[in-house]
């Protein structure tokens, strides 16, 4: 009887491990999606800024943001996350999303010379996407739209 209990425990452990491996594979696949953001004008590859250091640096110091590219800022919790154009050399569209990925604010065509002005949403956000200037208008993004990330 003792052997049967041990066998059952091993089966449970192996089943749980299988679930974790499958779930981990799905998460890894979604993170490596070659097109994490699909909009009317096509696919946008998003570089992720999820650490305090990467969020602080953002796209600052770069000479350009190639078409079809952007940056996804992931904050640890919802809040009124403000952005500025420190060390930026080109204009971007800033798009704030809540926890459900619904657009709560868009700052189109934010220019480098606006620094040190900050742009802050009226509502809490969890994510911010920066895309090349004009992308929000070209893709007909408006407050209230939900994006699939």
PyMOL commands that place a pseudoatom at each C-alpha (Angstrom):
pseudoatom trace, name=CA, resn=UNK, resi=1, chain=A, elem=C, hetatm=0, pos=[0.000, 0.000, 0.000]
pseudoatom trace, name=CA, resn=UNK, resi=2, chain=A, elem=C, hetatm=0, pos=[2.877, 2.328, 0.784]
pseudoatom trace, name=CA, resn=UNK, resi=3, chain=A, elem=C, hetatm=0, pos=[4.237, 1.865, -2.745]
pseudoatom trace, name=CA, resn=UNK, resi=4, chain=A, elem=C, hetatm=0, pos=[0.884, 2.895, -4.224]
pseudoatom trace, name=CA, resn=UNK, resi=5, chain=A, elem=C, hetatm=0, pos=[0.870, 6.169, -2.268]
pseudoatom trace, name=CA, resn=UNK, resi=6, chain=A, elem=C, hetatm=0, pos=[4.398, 6.940, -3.411]
pseudoatom trace, name=CA, resn=UNK, resi=7, chain=A, elem=C, hetatm=0, pos=[3.447, 6.190, -7.012]
pseudoatom trace, name=CA, resn=UNK, resi=8, chain=A, elem=C, hetatm=0, pos=[0.423, 8.525, -6.751]
pseudoatom trace, name=CA, resn=UNK, resi=9, chain=A, elem=C, hetatm=0, pos=[2.602, 11.314, -5.333]
pseudoatom trace, name=CA, resn=UNK, resi=10, chain=A, elem=C, hetatm=0, pos=[5.074, 10.883, -8.192]
pseudoatom trace, name=CA, resn=UNK, resi=11, chain=A, elem=C, hetatm=0, pos=[2.217, 11.062, -10.724]
pseudoatom trace, name=CA, resn=UNK, resi=12, chain=A, elem=C, hetatm=0, pos=[0.886, 14.241, -9.128]
pseudoatom trace, name=CA, resn=UNK, resi=13, chain=A, elem=C, hetatm=0, pos=[4.326, 15.847, -9.137]
pseudoatom trace, name=CA, resn=UNK, resi=14, chain=A, elem=C, hetatm=0, pos=[4.951, 14.859, -12.767]
pseudoatom trace, name=CA, resn=UNK, resi=15, chain=A, elem=C, hetatm=0, pos=[1.518, 16.195, -13.765]
pseudoatom trace, name=CA, resn=UNK, resi=16, chain=A, elem=C, hetatm=0, pos=[2.193, 19.522, -12.060]
pseudoatom trace, name=CA, resn=UNK, resi=17, chain=A, elem=C, hetatm=0, pos=[5.621, 19.770, -13.661]
pseudoatom trace, name=CA, resn=UNK, resi=18, chain=A, elem=C, hetatm=0, pos=[4.073, 19.109, -17.075]
pseudoatom trace, name=CA, resn=UNK, resi=19, chain=A, elem=C, hetatm=0, pos=[1.522, 21.869, -16.534]
pseudoatom trace, name=CA, resn=UNK, resi=20, chain=A, elem=C, hetatm=0, pos=[4.281, 24.320, -15.561]
pseudoatom trace, name=CA, resn=UNK, resi=21, chain=A, elem=C, hetatm=0, pos=[6.403, 23.373, -18.576]
pseudoatom trace, name=CA, resn=UNK, resi=22, chain=A, elem=C, hetatm=0, pos=[3.479, 23.815, -20.969]
pseudoatom trace, name=CA, resn=UNK, resi=23, chain=A, elem=C, hetatm=0, pos=[2.448, 27.119, -19.370]
pseudoatom trace, name=CA, resn=UNK, resi=24, chain=A, elem=C, hetatm=0, pos=[6.050, 28.326, -19.464]
pseudoatom trace, name=CA, resn=UNK, resi=25, chain=A, elem=C, hetatm=0, pos=[6.250, 27.455, -23.153]
pseudoatom trace, name=CA, resn=UNK, resi=26, chain=A, elem=C, hetatm=0, pos=[3.097, 29.435, -23.905]
pseudoatom trace, name=CA, resn=UNK, resi=27, chain=A, elem=C, hetatm=0, pos=[4.461, 32.462, -22.018]
pseudoatom trace, name=CA, resn=UNK, resi=28, chain=A, elem=C, hetatm=0, pos=[7.835, 32.190, -23.767]
pseudoatom trace, name=CA, resn=UNK, resi=29, chain=A, elem=C, hetatm=0, pos=[6.106, 31.906, -27.151]
pseudoatom trace, name=CA, resn=UNK, resi=30, chain=A, elem=C, hetatm=0, pos=[4.005, 35.004, -26.506]
pseudoatom trace, name=CA, resn=UNK, resi=31, chain=A, elem=C, hetatm=0, pos=[7.058, 36.969, -25.357]
pseudoatom trace, name=CA, resn=UNK, resi=32, chain=A, elem=C, hetatm=0, pos=[8.915, 35.969, -28.512]
pseudoatom trace, name=CA, resn=UNK, resi=33, chain=A, elem=C, hetatm=0, pos=[6.021, 36.760, -30.848]
pseudoatom trace, name=CA, resn=UNK, resi=34, chain=A, elem=C, hetatm=0, pos=[7.589, 38.393, -33.916]
pseudoatom trace, name=CA, resn=UNK, resi=35, chain=A, elem=C, hetatm=0, pos=[4.646, 40.812, -33.968]
pseudoatom trace, name=CA, resn=UNK, resi=36, chain=A, elem=C, hetatm=0, pos=[3.657, 41.700, -30.411]
pseudoatom trace, name=CA, resn=UNK, resi=37, chain=A, elem=C, hetatm=0, pos=[1.496, 44.646, -31.558]
pseudoatom trace, name=CA, resn=UNK, resi=38, chain=A, elem=C, hetatm=0, pos=[-0.649, 44.450, -34.673]
pseudoatom trace, name=CA, resn=UNK, resi=39, chain=A, elem=C, hetatm=0, pos=[-2.222, 47.699, -35.836]
pseudoatom trace, name=CA, resn=UNK, resi=40, chain=A, elem=C, hetatm=0, pos=[-3.985, 48.829, -39.028]
pseudoatom trace, name=CA, resn=UNK, resi=41, chain=A, elem=C, hetatm=0, pos=[-0.702, 49.902, -40.616]
pseudoatom trace, name=CA, resn=UNK, resi=42, chain=A, elem=C, hetatm=0, pos=[1.025, 46.618, -39.793]
pseudoatom trace, name=CA, resn=UNK, resi=43, chain=A, elem=C, hetatm=0, pos=[3.205, 44.988, -37.211]
pseudoatom trace, name=CA, resn=UNK, resi=44, chain=A, elem=C, hetatm=0, pos=[5.177, 46.760, -34.491]
pseudoatom trace, name=CA, resn=UNK, resi=45, chain=A, elem=C, hetatm=0, pos=[8.073, 45.059, -32.747]
pseudoatom trace, name=CA, resn=UNK, resi=46, chain=A, elem=C, hetatm=0, pos=[8.204, 46.287, -29.166]
pseudoatom trace, name=CA, resn=UNK, resi=47, chain=A, elem=C, hetatm=0, pos=[11.320, 46.420, -27.065]
pseudoatom trace, name=CA, resn=UNK, resi=48, chain=A, elem=C, hetatm=0, pos=[10.372, 45.920, -23.426]
pseudoatom trace, name=CA, resn=UNK, resi=49, chain=A, elem=C, hetatm=0, pos=[11.351, 48.250, -20.587]
pseudoatom trace, name=CA, resn=UNK, resi=50, chain=A, elem=C, hetatm=0, pos=[10.301, 46.477, -17.388]
pseudoatom trace, name=CA, resn=UNK, resi=51, chain=A, elem=C, hetatm=0, pos=[13.068, 47.327, -14.912]
pseudoatom trace, name=CA, resn=UNK, resi=52, chain=A, elem=C, hetatm=0, pos=[13.476, 50.687, -13.173]
pseudoatom trace, name=CA, resn=UNK, resi=53, chain=A, elem=C, hetatm=0, pos=[16.714, 51.260, -15.115]
pseudoatom trace, name=CA, resn=UNK, resi=54, chain=A, elem=C, hetatm=0, pos=[15.290, 50.405, -18.528]
pseudoatom trace, name=CA, resn=UNK, resi=55, chain=A, elem=C, hetatm=0, pos=[12.151, 52.489, -17.887]
pseudoatom trace, name=CA, resn=UNK, resi=56, chain=A, elem=C, hetatm=0, pos=[14.273, 55.475, -16.823]
pseudoatom trace, name=CA, resn=UNK, resi=57, chain=A, elem=C, hetatm=0, pos=[16.449, 55.257, -19.946]
pseudoatom trace, name=CA, resn=UNK, resi=58, chain=A, elem=C, hetatm=0, pos=[13.663, 54.373, -22.376]
pseudoatom trace, name=CA, resn=UNK, resi=59, chain=A, elem=C, hetatm=0, pos=[14.519, 55.506, -25.904]
pseudoatom trace, name=CA, resn=UNK, resi=60, chain=A, elem=C, hetatm=0, pos=[16.762, 58.307, -24.641]
pseudoatom trace, name=CA, resn=UNK, resi=61, chain=A, elem=C, hetatm=0, pos=[20.139, 58.688, -26.323]
pseudoatom trace, name=CA, resn=UNK, resi=62, chain=A, elem=C, hetatm=0, pos=[19.122, 56.979, -29.555]
pseudoatom trace, name=CA, resn=UNK, resi=63, chain=A, elem=C, hetatm=0, pos=[19.214, 58.726, -32.906]
pseudoatom trace, name=CA, resn=UNK, resi=64, chain=A, elem=C, hetatm=0, pos=[15.990, 57.232, -34.259]
pseudoatom trace, name=CA, resn=UNK, resi=65, chain=A, elem=C, hetatm=0, pos=[13.198, 54.740, -33.848]
pseudoatom trace, name=CA, resn=UNK, resi=66, chain=A, elem=C, hetatm=0, pos=[12.935, 52.716, -37.040]
pseudoatom trace, name=CA, resn=UNK, resi=67, chain=A, elem=C, hetatm=0, pos=[9.477, 52.347, -38.610]
pseudoatom trace, name=CA, resn=UNK, resi=68, chain=A, elem=C, hetatm=0, pos=[7.646, 49.324, -37.255]
pseudoatom trace, name=CA, resn=UNK, resi=69, chain=A, elem=C, hetatm=0, pos=[9.432, 49.516, -33.909]
pseudoatom trace, name=CA, resn=UNK, resi=70, chain=A, elem=C, hetatm=0, pos=[8.474, 50.822, -30.512]
pseudoatom trace, name=CA, resn=UNK, resi=71, chain=A, elem=C, hetatm=0, pos=[8.990, 50.413, -26.806]
pseudoatom trace, name=CA, resn=UNK, resi=72, chain=A, elem=C, hetatm=0, pos=[6.636, 48.891, -24.249]
pseudoatom trace, name=CA, resn=UNK, resi=73, chain=A, elem=C, hetatm=0, pos=[7.055, 50.194, -20.709]
pseudoatom trace, name=CA, resn=UNK, resi=74, chain=A, elem=C, hetatm=0, pos=[5.699, 47.811, -18.077]
pseudoatom trace, name=CA, resn=UNK, resi=75, chain=A, elem=C, hetatm=0, pos=[5.204, 49.262, -14.607]
pseudoatom trace, name=CA, resn=UNK, resi=76, chain=A, elem=C, hetatm=0, pos=[5.027, 47.110, -11.469]
pseudoatom trace, name=CA, resn=UNK, resi=77, chain=A, elem=C, hetatm=0, pos=[1.593, 48.490, -10.523]
pseudoatom trace, name=CA, resn=UNK, resi=78, chain=A, elem=C, hetatm=0, pos=[-1.072, 50.824, -11.931]
pseudoatom trace, name=CA, resn=UNK, resi=79, chain=A, elem=C, hetatm=0, pos=[-0.568, 54.541, -11.323]
pseudoatom trace, name=CA, resn=UNK, resi=80, chain=A, elem=C, hetatm=0, pos=[-0.399, 57.933, -12.979]
pseudoatom trace, name=CA, resn=UNK, resi=81, chain=A, elem=C, hetatm=0, pos=[2.955, 57.264, -14.648]
pseudoatom trace, name=CA, resn=UNK, resi=82, chain=A, elem=C, hetatm=0, pos=[4.399, 60.461, -16.132]
pseudoatom trace, name=CA, resn=UNK, resi=83, chain=A, elem=C, hetatm=0, pos=[6.821, 60.577, -19.061]
pseudoatom trace, name=CA, resn=UNK, resi=84, chain=A, elem=C, hetatm=0, pos=[9.192, 63.224, -20.325]
pseudoatom trace, name=CA, resn=UNK, resi=85, chain=A, elem=C, hetatm=0, pos=[11.524, 63.593, -23.288]
pseudoatom trace, name=CA, resn=UNK, resi=86, chain=A, elem=C, hetatm=0, pos=[14.847, 63.594, -21.415]
pseudoatom trace, name=CA, resn=UNK, resi=87, chain=A, elem=C, hetatm=0, pos=[17.762, 62.711, -23.732]
pseudoatom trace, name=CA, resn=UNK, resi=88, chain=A, elem=C, hetatm=0, pos=[15.367, 62.139, -26.650]
pseudoatom trace, name=CA, resn=UNK, resi=89, chain=A, elem=C, hetatm=0, pos=[16.495, 63.049, -30.177]
pseudoatom trace, name=CA, resn=UNK, resi=90, chain=A, elem=C, hetatm=0, pos=[13.267, 62.363, -32.083]
pseudoatom trace, name=CA, resn=UNK, resi=91, chain=A, elem=C, hetatm=0, pos=[9.523, 62.695, -31.627]
pseudoatom trace, name=CA, resn=UNK, resi=92, chain=A, elem=C, hetatm=0, pos=[7.302, 59.829, -30.471]
pseudoatom trace, name=CA, resn=UNK, resi=93, chain=A, elem=C, hetatm=0, pos=[3.669, 59.072, -29.821]
pseudoatom trace, name=CA, resn=UNK, resi=94, chain=A, elem=C, hetatm=0, pos=[3.090, 58.052, -26.184]
pseudoatom trace, name=CA, resn=UNK, resi=95, chain=A, elem=C, hetatm=0, pos=[0.153, 55.744, -25.507]
pseudoatom trace, name=CA, resn=UNK, resi=96, chain=A, elem=C, hetatm=0, pos=[-0.922, 54.952, -21.935]
pseudoatom trace, name=CA, resn=UNK, resi=97, chain=A, elem=C, hetatm=0, pos=[-2.849, 51.713, -21.292]
pseudoatom trace, name=CA, resn=UNK, resi=98, chain=A, elem=C, hetatm=0, pos=[-4.627, 50.525, -18.176]
pseudoatom trace, name=CA, resn=UNK, resi=99, chain=A, elem=C, hetatm=0, pos=[-4.336, 47.007, -16.725]
pseudoatom trace, name=CA, resn=UNK, resi=100, chain=A, elem=C, hetatm=0, pos=[-6.866, 45.778, -19.316]
pseudoatom trace, name=CA, resn=UNK, resi=101, chain=A, elem=C, hetatm=0, pos=[-4.758, 47.297, -22.130]
pseudoatom trace, name=CA, resn=UNK, resi=102, chain=A, elem=C, hetatm=0, pos=[-7.387, 49.939, -22.837]
pseudoatom trace, name=CA, resn=UNK, resi=103, chain=A, elem=C, hetatm=0, pos=[-5.948, 53.252, -24.036]
pseudoatom trace, name=CA, resn=UNK, resi=104, chain=A, elem=C, hetatm=0, pos=[-6.449, 55.917, -21.356]
pseudoatom trace, name=CA, resn=UNK, resi=105, chain=A, elem=C, hetatm=0, pos=[-4.330, 58.693, -22.928]
pseudoatom trace, name=CA, resn=UNK, resi=106, chain=A, elem=C, hetatm=0, pos=[-2.392, 59.480, -26.086]
pseudoatom trace, name=CA, resn=UNK, resi=107, chain=A, elem=C, hetatm=0, pos=[0.260, 62.182, -26.370]
pseudoatom trace, name=CA, resn=UNK, resi=108, chain=A, elem=C, hetatm=0, pos=[0.891, 62.400, -30.099]
pseudoatom trace, name=CA, resn=UNK, resi=109, chain=A, elem=C, hetatm=0, pos=[4.097, 63.803, -31.542]
pseudoatom trace, name=CA, resn=UNK, resi=110, chain=A, elem=C, hetatm=0, pos=[5.906, 64.455, -28.258]
pseudoatom trace, name=CA, resn=UNK, resi=111, chain=A, elem=C, hetatm=0, pos=[8.930, 66.541, -29.245]
pseudoatom trace, name=CA, resn=UNK, resi=112, chain=A, elem=C, hetatm=0, pos=[12.420, 66.434, -27.658]
pseudoatom trace, name=CA, resn=UNK, resi=113, chain=A, elem=C, hetatm=0, pos=[12.339, 70.185, -26.994]
pseudoatom trace, name=CA, resn=UNK, resi=114, chain=A, elem=C, hetatm=0, pos=[9.421, 69.746, -24.556]
pseudoatom trace, name=CA, resn=UNK, resi=115, chain=A, elem=C, hetatm=0, pos=[11.863, 68.511, -21.881]
pseudoatom trace, name=CA, resn=UNK, resi=116, chain=A, elem=C, hetatm=0, pos=[11.599, 69.021, -18.884]
pseudoatom trace, name=CA, resn=UNK, resi=117, chain=A, elem=C, hetatm=0, pos=[7.808, 69.080, -19.279]
pseudoatom trace, name=CA, resn=UNK, resi=118, chain=A, elem=C, hetatm=0, pos=[6.126, 65.847, -18.139]
pseudoatom trace, name=CA, resn=UNK, resi=119, chain=A, elem=C, hetatm=0, pos=[3.114, 64.214, -19.729]
pseudoatom trace, name=CA, resn=UNK, resi=120, chain=A, elem=C, hetatm=0, pos=[0.814, 62.483, -17.238]
pseudoatom trace, name=CA, resn=UNK, resi=121, chain=A, elem=C, hetatm=0, pos=[-2.436, 60.588, -17.730]
pseudoatom trace, name=CA, resn=UNK, resi=122, chain=A, elem=C, hetatm=0, pos=[-5.594, 61.556, -15.841]
pseudoatom trace, name=CA, resn=UNK, resi=123, chain=A, elem=C, hetatm=0, pos=[-6.274, 57.873, -15.162]
pseudoatom trace, name=CA, resn=UNK, resi=124, chain=A, elem=C, hetatm=0, pos=[-4.117, 55.076, -13.830]
pseudoatom trace, name=CA, resn=UNK, resi=125, chain=A, elem=C, hetatm=0, pos=[-2.059, 53.159, -16.359]
pseudoatom trace, name=CA, resn=UNK, resi=126, chain=A, elem=C, hetatm=0, pos=[0.046, 50.033, -16.180]
pseudoatom trace, name=CA, resn=UNK, resi=127, chain=A, elem=C, hetatm=0, pos=[1.662, 50.158, -19.621]
pseudoatom trace, name=CA, resn=UNK, resi=128, chain=A, elem=C, hetatm=0, pos=[2.986, 52.883, -21.894]
pseudoatom trace, name=CA, resn=UNK, resi=129, chain=A, elem=C, hetatm=0, pos=[3.880, 52.339, -25.529]
pseudoatom trace, name=CA, resn=UNK, resi=130, chain=A, elem=C, hetatm=0, pos=[6.137, 54.706, -27.470]
pseudoatom trace, name=CA, resn=UNK, resi=131, chain=A, elem=C, hetatm=0, pos=[5.827, 54.523, -31.250]
pseudoatom trace, name=CA, resn=UNK, resi=132, chain=A, elem=C, hetatm=0, pos=[7.248, 56.666, -34.057]
pseudoatom trace, name=CA, resn=UNK, resi=133, chain=A, elem=C, hetatm=0, pos=[5.510, 60.051, -34.200]
pseudoatom trace, name=CA, resn=UNK, resi=134, chain=A, elem=C, hetatm=0, pos=[2.347, 59.846, -36.263]
pseudoatom trace, name=CA, resn=UNK, resi=135, chain=A, elem=C, hetatm=0, pos=[1.757, 56.134, -35.693]
pseudoatom trace, name=CA, resn=UNK, resi=136, chain=A, elem=C, hetatm=0, pos=[-1.213, 56.692, -33.364]
pseudoatom trace, name=CA, resn=UNK, resi=137, chain=A, elem=C, hetatm=0, pos=[-3.025, 58.823, -35.955]
pseudoatom trace, name=CA, resn=UNK, resi=138, chain=A, elem=C, hetatm=0, pos=[-2.067, 56.582, -38.890]
pseudoatom trace, name=CA, resn=UNK, resi=139, chain=A, elem=C, hetatm=0, pos=[-3.457, 53.590, -37.016]
pseudoatom trace, name=CA, resn=UNK, resi=140, chain=A, elem=C, hetatm=0, pos=[-6.561, 55.460, -35.855]
pseudoatom trace, name=CA, resn=UNK, resi=141, chain=A, elem=C, hetatm=0, pos=[-5.811, 54.835, -32.180]
pseudoatom trace, name=CA, resn=UNK, resi=142, chain=A, elem=C, hetatm=0, pos=[-8.146, 56.652, -29.803]
pseudoatom trace, name=CA, resn=UNK, resi=143, chain=A, elem=C, hetatm=0, pos=[-8.780, 56.720, -26.076]
pseudoatom trace, name=CA, resn=UNK, resi=144, chain=A, elem=C, hetatm=0, pos=[-11.004, 53.768, -25.228]
pseudoatom trace, name=CA, resn=UNK, resi=145, chain=A, elem=C, hetatm=0, pos=[-9.500, 51.389, -27.811]
pseudoatom trace, name=CA, resn=UNK, resi=146, chain=A, elem=C, hetatm=0, pos=[-8.162, 48.131, -26.385]
pseudoatom trace, name=CA, resn=UNK, resi=147, chain=A, elem=C, hetatm=0, pos=[-4.850, 46.869, -27.766]
pseudoatom trace, name=CA, resn=UNK, resi=148, chain=A, elem=C, hetatm=0, pos=[-3.828, 43.244, -28.014]
pseudoatom trace, name=CA, resn=UNK, resi=149, chain=A, elem=C, hetatm=0, pos=[-0.319, 42.821, -26.669]
for i in range(1, 149): cmd.bond("trace and resi %d" % i, "trace and resi %d" % (i + 1))
show_as sticks, trace
zoom trace
